[in-house]
Amino acid sequence: MEPLFYVMAIMGCGDGNTSCTEARVIPARYETMAQCRAALPDQLAQNTDVPYPMIGANCRAQGQLMAKTGKAKSQG
């Protein structure tokens, strides 16, 4: 089973940040969402070759999420 990690997707957008589509996924993996978000400015600066008028980035979880088991709550 693969652990949970975070990746960053570079998005290409039309004028006014409309019609955004994923242009590429950065190959780096981040252990936390905070680490991924901290890397956003540097990664955006390194990916200005995306052929769109505007670019953006989005961090997202990848891998398998595990649900915690516990006692179910009584509903009445």
All heavy atoms as a GROMACS GRO file, in nm:
protein
  561
    1MET      N    1   0.084  -0.117   0.000
    1MET     CA    2   0.000   0.000   0.000
    1MET      C    3   0.089   0.124   0.000
    1MET      O    4   0.186   0.133   0.072
    1MET     CB    5  -0.090  -0.003   0.123
    1MET     CG    6  -0.181   0.113   0.132
    1MET     SD    7  -0.313   0.099   0.253
    1MET     CE    8  -0.240   0.008   0.384
    2GLU      N    9   0.056   0.219  -0.081
    2GLU     CA   10   0.132   0.342  -0.098
    2GLU      C   11   0.092   0.444   0.008
    2GLU      O   12  -0.025   0.466   0.035
    2GLU     CB   13   0.099   0.396  -0.237
    2GLU     CG   14   0.182   0.509  -0.282
    2GLU     CD   15   0.150   0.543  -0.427
    2GLU    OE1   16   0.163   0.456  -0.513
    2GLU    OE2   17   0.112   0.658  -0.450
    3PRO      N   18   0.188   0.512   0.074
    3PRO     CA   19   0.154   0.611   0.175
    3PRO      C   20   0.098   0.738   0.112
    3PRO      O   21   0.114   0.763  -0.008
    3PRO     CB   22   0.287   0.639   0.244
    3PRO     CG   23   0.389   0.609   0.140
    3PRO     CD   24   0.332   0.496   0.058
    4LEU      N   25   0.036   0.821   0.193
    4LEU     CA   26  -0.018   0.947   0.147
    4LEU      C   27   0.094   1.049   0.132
    4LEU      O   28   0.182   1.060   0.217
    4LEU     CB   29  -0.120   0.999   0.249
    4LEU     CG   30  -0.182   1.135   0.219
    4LEU    CD1   31  -0.268   1.128   0.094
    4LEU    CD2   32  -0.264   1.181   0.336
    5PHE      N   33   0.093   1.123   0.022
    5PHE     CA   34   0.186   1.232   0.000
    5PHE      C   35   0.114   1.337  -0.081
    5PHE      O   36  -0.001   1.319  -0.120
    5PHE     CB   37   0.314   1.184  -0.070
    5PHE     CG   38   0.290   1.116  -0.202
    5PHE    CD1   39   0.290   1.188  -0.320
    5PHE    CD2   40   0.267   0.980  -0.210
    5PHE    CE1   41   0.268   1.126  -0.442
    5PHE    CE2   42   0.244   0.917  -0.331
    5PHE     CZ   43   0.245   0.990  -0.447
    6TYR      N   44   0.180   1.449  -0.105
    6TYR     CA   45   0.119   1.560  -0.177
    6TYR      C   46   0.200   1.592  -0.302
    6TYR      O   47   0.322   1.582  -0.300
    6TYR     CB   48   0.110   1.684  -0.086
    6TYR     CG   49   0.023   1.656   0.034
    6TYR    CD1   50   0.078   1.601   0.149
    6TYR    CD2   51  -0.113   1.680   0.031
    6TYR    CE1   52  -0.001   1.571   0.259
    6TYR    CE2   53  -0.193   1.652   0.140
    6TYR     CZ   54  -0.136   1.597   0.254
    6TYR     OH   55  -0.214   1.566   0.361
    7VAL      N   56   0.130   1.628  -0.408
    7VAL     CA   57   0.194   1.668  -0.532
    7VAL      C   58   0.139   1.804  -0.572
    7VAL      O   59   0.033   1.846  -0.526
    7VAL     CB   60   0.171   1.566  -0.646
    7VAL    CG1   61   0.236   1.433  -0.614
    7VAL    CG2   62   0.024   1.548  -0.677
    8MET      N   63   0.212   1.870  -0.661
    8MET     CA   64   0.170   2.001  -0.709
    8MET      C   65   0.142   1.993  -0.858
    8MET      O   66   0.223   1.943  -0.935
    8MET     CB   67   0.281   2.103  -0.684
    8MET     CG   68   0.242   2.244  -0.720
    8MET     SD   69   0.379   2.362  -0.698
    8MET     CE   70   0.435   2.326  -0.534
    9ALA      N   71   0.026   2.042  -0.895
    9ALA     CA   72  -0.010   2.049  -1.036
    9ALA      C   73   0.001   2.193  -1.083
    9ALA      O   74  -0.046   2.284  -1.015
    9ALA     CB   75  -0.153   1.999  -1.056
   10ILE      N   76   0.066   2.214  -1.196
   10ILE     CA   77   0.073   2.346  -1.258
   10ILE      C   78  -0.047   2.356  -1.352
   10ILE      O   79  -0.070   2.268  -1.435
   10ILE     CB   80   0.205   2.364  -1.336
   10ILE    CG1   81   0.325   2.349  -1.243
   10ILE    CG2   82   0.207   2.498  -1.408
   10ILE    CD1   83   0.336   2.452  -1.133
   11MET      N   84  -0.123   2.463  -1.335
   11MET     CA   85  -0.245   2.483  -1.412
   11MET      C   86  -0.226   2.596  -1.512
   11MET      O   87  -0.167   2.698  -1.480
   11MET     CB   88  -0.360   2.520  -1.318
   11MET     CG   89  -0.378   2.428  -1.198
   11MET     SD   90  -0.423   2.261  -1.241
   11MET     CE   91  -0.590   2.284  -1.291
   12GLY      N   92  -0.273   2.575  -1.634
   12GLY     CA   93  -0.274   2.680  -1.734
   12GLY      C   94  -0.416   2.734  -1.745
   12GLY      O   95  -0.512   2.657  -1.750
   13CYS      N   96  -0.429   2.868  -1.745
   13CYS     CA   97  -0.561   2.929  -1.745
   13CYS      C   98  -0.573   3.033  -1.855
   13CYS      O   99  -0.474   3.093  -1.896
   13CYS     CB  100  -0.586   2.998  -1.610
   13CYS     SG  101  -0.568   2.890  -1.468
   14GLY      N  102  -0.695   3.056  -1.898
   14GLY     CA  103  -0.722   3.163  -1.992
   14GLY      C  104  -0.716   3.297  -1.920
   14GLY      O  105  -0.692   3.304  -1.799
   15ASP      N  106  -0.740   3.404  -1.991
   15ASP     CA  107  -0.742   3.536  -1.930
   15ASP      C  108  -0.845   3.541  -1.818
   15ASP      O  109  -0.954   3.487  -1.832
   15ASP     CB  110  -0.774   3.644  -2.034
   15ASP     CG  111  -0.658   3.666  -2.129
   15ASP    OD1  112  -0.542   3.650  -2.086
   15ASP    OD2  113  -0.683   3.700  -2.246
   16GLY      N  114  -0.809   3.604  -1.709
   16GLY     CA  115  -0.901   3.616  -1.596
   16GLY      C  116  -0.912   3.489  -1.514
   16GLY      O  117  -1.010   3.470  -1.444
   17ASN      N  118  -0.813   3.400  -1.523
   17ASN     CA  119  -0.813   3.274  -1.447
   17ASN      C  120  -0.935   3.188  -1.478
   17ASN      O  121  -0.993   3.125  -1.391
   17ASN     CB  122  -0.804   3.298  -1.297
   17ASN     CG  123  -0.664   3.284  -1.246
   17ASN    OD1  124  -0.572   3.248  -1.319
   17ASN    ND2  125  -0.645   3.312  -1.119
   18THR      N  126  -0.977   3.185  -1.604
   18THR     CA  127  -1.090   3.102  -1.644
   18THR      C  128  -1.042   2.985  -1.727
   18THR      O  129  -0.933   2.988  -1.783
   18THR     CB  130  -1.192   3.184  -1.726
   18THR    OG1  131  -1.126   3.234  -1.842
   18THR    CG2  132  -1.249   3.299  -1.645
   19SER      N  133  -1.122   2.883  -1.734
   19SER     CA  134  -1.092   2.765  -1.814
   19SER      C  135  -0.954   2.706  -1.782
   19SER      O  136  -0.874   2.680  -1.872
   19SER     CB  137  -1.101   2.796  -1.963
   19SER     OG  138  -1.227   2.847  -1.996
   20CYS      N  139  -0.927   2.686  -1.654
   20CYS     CA  140  -0.797   2.631  -1.614
   20CYS      C  141  -0.792   2.481  -1.641
   20CYS      O  142  -0.890   2.410  -1.618
   20CYS     CB  143  -0.772   2.655  -1.465
   20CYS     SG  144  -0.757   2.830  -1.424
   21THR      N  145  -0.679   2.436  -1.692
   21THR     CA  146  -0.657   2.294  -1.715
   21THR      C  147  -0.519   2.257  -1.660
   21THR      O  148  -0.428   2.340  -1.656
   21THR     CB  149  -0.663   2.258  -1.865
   21THR    OG1  150  -0.565   2.335  -1.935
   21THR    CG2  151  -0.799   2.285  -1.924
   22GLU      N  152  -0.506   2.133  -1.621
   22GLU     CA  153  -0.378   2.086  -1.569
   22GLU      C  154  -0.277   2.079  -1.682
   22GLU      O  155  -0.299   2.013  -1.782
   22GLU     CB  156  -0.396   1.949  -1.506
   22GLU     CG  157  -0.273   1.897  -1.437
   22GLU     CD  158  -0.299   1.764  -1.369
   22GLU    OE1  159  -0.375   1.760  -1.272
   22GLU    OE2  160  -0.242   1.664  -1.418
   23ALA      N  161  -0.166   2.149  -1.668
   23ALA     CA  162  -0.063   2.149  -1.770
   23ALA      C  163   0.044   2.045  -1.740
   23ALA      O  164   0.098   1.982  -1.831
   23ALA     CB  165   0.000   2.287  -1.782
   24ARG      N  166   0.080   2.028  -1.612
   24ARG     CA  167   0.178   1.927  -1.572
   24ARG      C  168   0.172   1.907  -1.422
   24ARG      O  169   0.118   1.991  -1.350
   24ARG     CB  170   0.318   1.968  -1.615
   24ARG     CG  171   0.376   2.089  -1.544
   24ARG     CD  172   0.519   2.119  -1.586
   24ARG     NE  173   0.529   2.144  -1.727
   24ARG     CZ  174   0.576   2.255  -1.782
   24ARG    NH1  175   0.621   2.352  -1.706
   24ARG    NH2  176   0.579   2.270  -1.912
   25VAL      N  177   0.226   1.795  -1.380
   25VAL     CA  178   0.240   1.766  -1.237
   25VAL      C  179   0.388   1.767  -1.205
   25VAL      O  180   0.468   1.704  -1.274
   25VAL     CB  181   0.176   1.630  -1.200
   25VAL    CG1  182   0.203   1.594  -1.054
   25VAL    CG2  183   0.027   1.632  -1.228
   26ILE      N  184   0.426   1.842  -1.103
   26ILE     CA  185   0.565   1.852  -1.061
   26ILE      C  186   0.607   1.716  -1.004
   26ILE      O  187   0.534   1.657  -0.925
   26ILE     CB  188   0.581   1.962  -0.954
   26ILE    CG1  189   0.532   2.096  -1.007
   26ILE    CG2  190   0.724   1.971  -0.904
   26ILE    CD1  191   0.602   2.145  -1.130
   27PRO      N  192   0.723   1.663  -1.042
   27PRO     CA  193   0.763   1.530  -0.996
   27PRO      C  194   0.798   1.522  -0.847
   27PRO      O  195   0.807   1.413  -0.793
   27PRO     CB  196   0.886   1.496  -1.082
   27PRO     CG  197   0.935   1.627  -1.133
   27PRO     CD  198   0.818   1.718  -1.139
   28ALA      N  199   0.814   1.634  -0.780
   28ALA     CA  200   0.847   1.632  -0.636
   28ALA      C  201   0.727   1.584  -0.555
   28ALA      O  202   0.612   1.613  -0.589
   28ALA     CB  203   0.889   1.770  -0.590
   29ARG      N  204   0.755   1.514  -0.447
   29ARG     CA  205   0.651   1.472  -0.353
   29ARG      C  206   0.676   1.543  -0.221
   29ARG      O  207   0.790   1.558  -0.178
   29ARG     CB  208   0.658   1.321  -0.328
   29ARG     CG  209   0.620   1.239  -0.449
   29ARG     CD  210   0.624   1.093  -0.414
   29ARG     NE  211   0.584   1.014  -0.529
   29ARG     CZ  212   0.564   0.884  -0.524
   29ARG    NH1  213   0.583   0.818  -0.412
   29ARG    NH2  214   0.527   0.819  -0.633
   30TYR      N  215   0.571   1.588  -0.158
   30TYR     CA  216   0.579   1.658  -0.032
   30TYR      C  217   0.510   1.576   0.076
   30TYR      O  218   0.405   1.516   0.052
   30TYR     CB  219   0.514   1.796  -0.044
   30TYR     CG  220   0.574   1.879  -0.155
   30TYR    CD1  221   0.519   1.878  -0.283
   30TYR    CD2  222   0.689   1.954  -0.134
   30TYR    CE1  223   0.575   1.953  -0.386
   30TYR    CE2  224   0.746   2.028  -0.237
   30TYR     CZ  225   0.688   2.027  -0.362
   30TYR     OH  226   0.743   2.100  -0.464
   31GLU      N  227   0.566   1.576   0.196
   31GLU     CA  228   0.509   1.497   0.305
   31GLU      C  229   0.386   1.562   0.366
   31GLU      O  230   0.300   1.494   0.419
   31GLU     CB  231   0.614   1.473   0.414
   31GLU     CG  232   0.723   1.378   0.368
   31GLU     CD  233   0.819   1.345   0.481
   31GLU    OE1  234   0.779   1.350   0.598
   31GLU    OE2  235   0.935   1.313   0.450
   32THR      N  236   0.378   1.695   0.358
   32THR     CA  237   0.263   1.766   0.415
   32THR      C  238   0.211   1.868   0.315
   32THR      O  239   0.283   1.913   0.225
   32THR     CB  240   0.300   1.841   0.544
   32THR    OG1  241   0.392   1.947   0.512
   32THR    CG2  242   0.363   1.748   0.649
   33MET      N  243   0.086   1.906   0.335
   33MET     CA  244   0.025   2.010   0.252
   33MET      C  245   0.100   2.142   0.273
   33MET      O  246   0.122   2.217   0.177
   33MET     CB  247  -0.123   2.027   0.286
   33MET     CG  248  -0.193   2.131   0.204
   33MET     SD  249  -0.206   2.094   0.028
   33MET     CE  250  -0.344   1.980   0.027
   34ALA      N  251   0.144   2.170   0.394
   34ALA     CA  252   0.216   2.294   0.423
   34ALA      C  253   0.347   2.300   0.345
   34ALA      O  254   0.384   2.406   0.293
   34ALA     CB  255   0.244   2.305   0.573
   35GLN      N  256   0.419   2.189   0.333
   35GLN     CA  257   0.543   2.186   0.255
   35GLN      C  258   0.514   2.214   0.108
   35GLN      O  259   0.588   2.286   0.042
   35GLN     CB  260   0.614   2.052   0.270
   35GLN     CG  261   0.675   2.029   0.405
   35GLN     CD  262   0.730   1.888   0.419
   35GLN    OE1  263   0.689   1.795   0.348
   35GLN    NE2  264   0.821   1.870   0.513
   36CYS      N  265   0.408   2.155   0.057
   36CYS     CA  266   0.371   2.177  -0.083
   36CYS      C  267   0.336   2.324  -0.106
   36CYS      O  268   0.384   2.386  -0.201
   36CYS     CB  269   0.254   2.086  -0.120
   36CYS     SG  270   0.207   2.095  -0.294
   37ARG      N  271   0.255   2.380  -0.019
   37ARG     CA  272   0.215   2.521  -0.035
   37ARG      C  273   0.334   2.615  -0.022
   37ARG      O  274   0.340   2.717  -0.091
   37ARG     CB  275   0.108   2.556   0.067
   37ARG     CG  276  -0.025   2.493   0.032
   37ARG     CD  277  -0.133   2.532   0.128
   37ARG     NE  278  -0.259   2.473   0.088
   37ARG     CZ  279  -0.357   2.446   0.171
   37ARG    NH1  280  -0.345   2.474   0.300
   37ARG    NH2  281  -0.468   2.392   0.127
   38ALA      N  282   0.430   2.581   0.063
   38ALA     CA  283   0.549   2.665   0.078
   38ALA      C  284   0.632   2.666  -0.050
   38ALA      O  285   0.701   2.764  -0.079
   38ALA     CB  286   0.634   2.616   0.195
   39ALA      N  287   0.626   2.560  -0.128
   39ALA     CA  288   0.703   2.550  -0.252
   39ALA      C  289   0.632   2.614  -0.372
   39ALA      O  290   0.691   2.625  -0.479
   39ALA     CB  291   0.732   2.402  -0.282
   40LEU      N  292   0.507   2.656  -0.356
   40LEU     CA  293   0.431   2.712  -0.468
   40LEU      C  294   0.501   2.827  -0.540
   40LEU      O  295   0.515   2.822  -0.663
   40LEU     CB  296   0.292   2.757  -0.421
   40LEU     CG  297   0.188   2.648  -0.399
   40LEU    CD1  298   0.064   2.705  -0.333
   40LEU    CD2  299   0.152   2.578  -0.528
   41PRO      N  300   0.549   2.931  -0.471
   41PRO     CA  301   0.611   3.042  -0.545
   41PRO      C  302   0.732   2.999  -0.628
   41PRO      O  303   0.746   3.042  -0.744
   41PRO     CB  304   0.653   3.140  -0.434
   41PRO     CG  305   0.565   3.107  -0.319
   41PRO     CD  306   0.541   2.959  -0.328
   42ASP      N  307   0.819   2.917  -0.571
   42ASP     CA  308   0.937   2.872  -0.646
   42ASP      C  309   0.899   2.787  -0.767
   42ASP      O  310   0.955   2.803  -0.875
   42ASP     CB  311   1.032   2.792  -0.556
   42ASP     CG  312   1.102   2.881  -0.454
   42ASP    OD1  313   1.114   3.003  -0.477
   42ASP    OD2  314   1.146   2.827  -0.351
   43GLN      N  315   0.803   2.698  -0.749
   43GLN     CA  316   0.763   2.611  -0.860
   43GLN      C  317   0.693   2.690  -0.970
   43GLN      O  318   0.712   2.663  -1.088
   43GLN     CB  319   0.674   2.496  -0.810
   43GLN     CG  320   0.748   2.393  -0.731
   43GLN     CD  321   0.850   2.316  -0.814
   43GLN    OE1  322   0.854   2.320  -0.937
   43GLN    NE2  323   0.937   2.243  -0.746
   44LEU      N  324   0.613   2.788  -0.933
   44LEU     CA  325   0.550   2.872  -1.035
   44LEU      C  326   0.657   2.948  -1.115
   44LEU      O  327   0.648   2.957  -1.238
   44LEU     CB  328   0.452   2.971  -0.971
   44LEU     CG  329   0.317   2.912  -0.935
   44LEU    CD1  330   0.237   3.013  -0.853
   44LEU    CD2  331   0.239   2.869  -1.057
   45ALA      N  332   0.758   2.999  -1.047
   45ALA     CA  333   0.865   3.072  -1.114
   45ALA      C  334   0.944   2.981  -1.209
   45ALA      O  335   0.994   3.027  -1.312
   45ALA     CB  336   0.960   3.133  -1.012
   46GLN      N  337   0.953   2.852  -1.178
   46GLN     CA  338   1.029   2.758  -1.262
   46GLN      C  339   0.946   2.700  -1.376
   46GLN      O  340   0.998   2.629  -1.461
   46GLN     CB  341   1.081   2.642  -1.176
   46GLN     CG  342   1.186   2.685  -1.075
   46GLN     CD  343   1.226   2.570  -0.984
   46GLN    OE1  344   1.220   2.454  -1.023
   46GLN    NE2  345   1.268   2.603  -0.864
   47ASN      N  346   0.816   2.728  -1.378
   47ASN     CA  347   0.729   2.669  -1.480
   47ASN      C  348   0.655   2.774  -1.562
   47ASN      O  349   0.538   2.758  -1.594
   47ASN     CB  350   0.630   2.575  -1.411
   47ASN     CG  351   0.695   2.447  -1.367
   47ASN    OD1  352   0.716   2.357  -1.447
   47ASN    ND2  353   0.734   2.440  -1.240
   48THR      N  354   0.726   2.879  -1.598
   48THR     CA  355   0.663   2.986  -1.676
   48THR      C  356   0.654   2.954  -1.825
   48THR      O  357   0.601   3.034  -1.901
   48THR     CB  358   0.740   3.118  -1.657
   48THR    OG1  359   0.876   3.097  -1.696
   48THR    CG2  360   0.733   3.166  -1.513
   49ASP      N  361   0.704   2.838  -1.865
   49ASP     CA  362   0.699   2.800  -2.006
   49ASP      C  363   0.565   2.740  -2.048
   49ASP      O  364   0.547   2.705  -2.165
   49ASP     CB  365   0.811   2.700  -2.037
   49ASP     CG  366   0.798   2.570  -1.959
   49ASP    OD1  367   0.754   2.575  -1.842
   49ASP    OD2  368   0.831   2.464  -2.016
   50VAL      N  369   0.471   2.728  -1.957
   50VAL     CA  370   0.339   2.674  -1.990
   50VAL      C  371   0.270   2.771  -2.086
   50VAL      O  372   0.264   2.891  -2.060
   50VAL     CB  373   0.256   2.656  -1.860
   50VAL    CG1  374   0.116   2.608  -1.892
   50VAL    CG2  375   0.324   2.557  -1.767
   51PRO      N  376   0.221   2.722  -2.200
   51PRO     CA  377   0.168   2.810  -2.305
   51PRO      C  378   0.026   2.861  -2.279
   51PRO      O  379  -0.067   2.836  -2.357
   51PRO     CB  380   0.174   2.723  -2.430
   51PRO     CG  381   0.151   2.585  -2.379
   51PRO     CD  382   0.221   2.582  -2.244
   52TYR      N  383   0.008   2.930  -2.170
   52TYR     CA  384  -0.122   2.988  -2.135
   52TYR      C  385  -0.098   3.132  -2.092
   52TYR      O  386   0.011   3.165  -2.041
   52TYR     CB  387  -0.187   2.912  -2.019
   52TYR     CG  388  -0.236   2.775  -2.056
   52TYR    CD1  389  -0.152   2.665  -2.047
   52TYR    CD2  390  -0.366   2.754  -2.100
   52TYR    CE1  391  -0.195   2.538  -2.080
   52TYR    CE2  392  -0.411   2.627  -2.133
   52TYR     CZ  393  -0.326   2.520  -2.123
   52TYR     OH  394  -0.370   2.395  -2.156
   53PRO      N  395  -0.198   3.218  -2.105
   53PRO     CA  396  -0.181   3.357  -2.061
   53PRO      C  397  -0.156   3.369  -1.910
   53PRO      O  398  -0.088   3.458  -1.865
   53PRO     CB  399  -0.312   3.426  -2.099
   53PRO     CG  400  -0.388   3.333  -2.185
   53PRO     CD  401  -0.328   3.197  -2.169
   54MET      N  402  -0.214   3.279  -1.832
   54MET     CA  403  -0.196   3.281  -1.687
   54MET      C  404  -0.166   3.139  -1.639
   54MET      O  405  -0.215   3.042  -1.698
   54MET     CB  406  -0.324   3.332  -1.618
   54MET     CG  407  -0.360   3.474  -1.657
   54MET     SD  408  -0.502   3.534  -1.565
   54MET     CE  409  -0.425   3.567  -1.409
   55ILE      N  410  -0.087   3.130  -1.534
   55ILE     CA  411  -0.062   2.999  -1.474
   55ILE      C  412  -0.090   3.005  -1.325
   55ILE      O  413  -0.089   3.112  -1.264
   55ILE     CB  414   0.082   2.948  -1.499
   55ILE    CG1  415   0.186   3.041  -1.434
   55ILE    CG2  416   0.110   2.928  -1.645
   55ILE    CD1  417   0.325   2.981  -1.433
   56GLY      N  418  -0.118   2.892  -1.270
   56GLY     CA  419  -0.142   2.879  -1.127
   56GLY      C  420  -0.093   2.742  -1.084
   56GLY      O  421  -0.041   2.664  -1.164
   57ALA      N  422  -0.109   2.711  -0.958
   57ALA     CA  423  -0.068   2.581  -0.907
   57ALA      C  424  -0.165   2.537  -0.798
   57ALA      O  425  -0.230   2.620  -0.734
   57ALA     CB  426   0.074   2.587  -0.853
   58ASN      N  427  -0.172   2.407  -0.781
   58ASN     CA  428  -0.262   2.350  -0.683
   58ASN      C  429  -0.195   2.230  -0.618
   58ASN      O  430  -0.140   2.145  -0.688
   58ASN     CB  431  -0.393   2.307  -0.751
   58ASN     CG  432  -0.497   2.262  -0.654
   58ASN    OD1  433  -0.497   2.300  -0.538
   58ASN    ND2  434  -0.589   2.180  -0.701
   59CYS      N  435  -0.196   2.223  -0.486
   59CYS     CA  436  -0.144   2.106  -0.414
   59CYS      C  437  -0.260   2.010  -0.390
   59CYS      O  438  -0.371   2.052  -0.360
   59CYS     CB  439  -0.084   2.148  -0.280
   59CYS     SG  440   0.063   2.250  -0.297
   60ARG      N  441  -0.231   1.882  -0.404
   60ARG     CA  442  -0.336   1.784  -0.379
   60ARG      C  443  -0.277   1.656  -0.322
   60ARG      O  444  -0.160   1.624  -0.345
   60ARG     CB  445  -0.414   1.755  -0.506
   60ARG     CG  446  -0.331   1.695  -0.614
   60ARG     CD  447  -0.417   1.664  -0.736
   60ARG     NE  448  -0.335   1.600  -0.837
   60ARG     CZ  449  -0.338   1.629  -0.963
   60ARG    NH1  450  -0.420   1.720  -1.007
   60ARG    NH2  451  -0.260   1.566  -1.048
   61ALA      N  452  -0.358   1.585  -0.248
   61ALA     CA  453  -0.316   1.459  -0.187
   61ALA      C  454  -0.312   1.350  -0.293
   61ALA      O  455  -0.393   1.349  -0.386
   61ALA     CB  456  -0.412   1.420  -0.076
   62GLN      N  457  -0.217   1.261  -0.279
   62GLN     CA  458  -0.207   1.147  -0.368
   62GLN      C  459  -0.166   1.027  -0.285
   62GLN      O  460  -0.101   1.040  -0.183
   62GLN     CB  461  -0.104   1.172  -0.478
   62GLN     CG  462  -0.113   1.072  -0.588
   62GLN     CD  463  -0.071   1.132  -0.721
   62GLN    OE1  464  -0.062   1.252  -0.737
   62GLN    NE2  465  -0.045   1.047  -0.816
   63GLY      N  466  -0.202   0.910  -0.326
   63GLY     CA  467  -0.175   0.790  -0.248
   63GLY      C  468  -0.305   0.745  -0.184
   63GLY      O  469  -0.413   0.796  -0.213
   64GLN      N  470  -0.295   0.651  -0.094
   64GLN     CA  471  -0.414   0.596  -0.033
   64GLN      C  472  -0.438   0.657   0.104
   64GLN      O  473  -0.347   0.666   0.185
   64GLN     CB  474  -0.402   0.444  -0.020
   64GLN     CG  475  -0.404   0.376  -0.154
   64GLN     CD  476  -0.417   0.225  -0.139
   64GLN    OE1  477  -0.420   0.173  -0.030
   64GLN    NE2  478  -0.422   0.157  -0.249
   65LEU      N  479  -0.562   0.699   0.126
   65LEU     CA  480  -0.603   0.749   0.256
   65LEU      C  481  -0.657   0.632   0.337
   65LEU      O  482  -0.732   0.550   0.286
   65LEU     CB  483  -0.712   0.855   0.241
   65LEU     CG  484  -0.673   0.984   0.171
   65LEU    CD1  485  -0.797   1.070   0.148
   65LEU    CD2  486  -0.573   1.060   0.254
   66MET      N  487  -0.619   0.627   0.460
   66MET     CA  488  -0.668   0.521   0.548
   66MET      C  489  -0.772   0.580   0.643
   66MET      O  490  -0.750   0.684   0.703
   66MET     CB  491  -0.554   0.461   0.630
   66MET     CG  492  -0.446   0.397   0.545
   66MET     SD  493  -0.504   0.257   0.450
   66MET     CE  494  -0.538   0.140   0.578
   67ALA      N  495  -0.884   0.513   0.656
   67ALA     CA  496  -0.986   0.556   0.749
   67ALA      C  497  -0.955   0.499   0.887
   67ALA      O  498  -0.911   0.386   0.900
   67ALA     CB  499  -1.123   0.507   0.702
   68LYS      N  500  -0.978   0.581   0.989
   68LYS     CA  501  -0.959   0.534   1.125
   68LYS      C  502  -1.083   0.456   1.166
   68LYS      O  503  -1.196   0.495   1.136
   68LYS     CB  504  -0.939   0.650   1.221
   68LYS     CG  505  -0.806   0.719   1.204
   68LYS     CD  506  -0.790   0.825   1.310
   68LYS     CE  507  -0.654   0.893   1.295
   68LYS     NZ  508  -0.634   0.995   1.398
   69THR      N  509  -1.062   0.346   1.233
   69THR     CA  510  -1.176   0.270   1.283
   69THR      C  511  -1.201   0.313   1.426
   69THR      O  512  -1.112   0.350   1.500
   69THR     CB  513  -1.149   0.120   1.277
   69THR    OG1  514  -1.035   0.091   1.357
   69THR    CG2  515  -1.126   0.074   1.135
   70GLY      N  516  -1.322   0.308   1.464
   70GLY     CA  517  -1.360   0.348   1.598
   70GLY      C  518  -1.502   0.305   1.624
   70GLY      O  519  -1.570   0.252   1.538
   71LYS      N  520  -1.544   0.329   1.743
   71LYS     CA  521  -1.679   0.293   1.780
   71LYS      C  522  -1.778   0.387   1.713
   71LYS      O  523  -1.761   0.509   1.717
   71LYS     CB  524  -1.694   0.303   1.933
   71LYS     CG  525  -1.822   0.248   1.984
   71LYS     CD  526  -1.821   0.248   2.136
   71LYS     CE  527  -1.949   0.187   2.188
   71LYS     NZ  528  -1.952   0.188   2.333
   72ALA      N  529  -1.877   0.330   1.647
   72ALA     CA  530  -1.978   0.411   1.579
   72ALA      C  531  -2.062   0.485   1.681
   72ALA      O  532  -2.094   0.433   1.789
   72ALA     CB  533  -2.066   0.322   1.492
   73LYS      N  534  -2.101   0.607   1.649
   73LYS     CA  535  -2.186   0.686   1.738
   73LYS      C  536  -2.331   0.639   1.726
   73LYS      O  537  -2.379   0.610   1.617
   73LYS     CB  538  -2.178   0.834   1.701
   73LYS     CG  539  -2.042   0.895   1.730
   73LYS     CD  540  -2.043   1.041   1.696
   73LYS     CE  541  -1.907   1.102   1.723
   73LYS     NZ  542  -1.905   1.245   1.689
   74SER      N  543  -2.396   0.637   1.838
   74SER     CA  544  -2.538   0.599   1.841
   74SER      C  545  -2.622   0.716   1.790
   74SER      O  546  -2.596   0.831   1.825
   74SER     CB  547  -2.578   0.564   1.985
   74SER     OG  548  -2.716   0.541   1.991
   75GLN      N  549  -2.719   0.685   1.706
   75GLN     CA  550  -2.804   0.790   1.651
   75GLN      C  551  -2.945   0.782   1.707
   75GLN      O  552  -3.041   0.764   1.636
   75GLN     CB  553  -2.805   0.782   1.499
   75GLN     CG  554  -2.672   0.814   1.438
   75GLN     CD  555  -2.679   0.815   1.287
   75GLN    OE1  556  -2.777   0.773   1.227
   75GLN    NE2  557  -2.574   0.865   1.225
   76GLY      N  558  -2.959   0.796   1.834
   76GLY     CA  559  -3.090   0.807   1.893
   76GLY      C  560  -3.133   0.686   1.960
   76GLY      O  561  -3.219   0.641   2.005
   0.00000   0.00000   0.00000
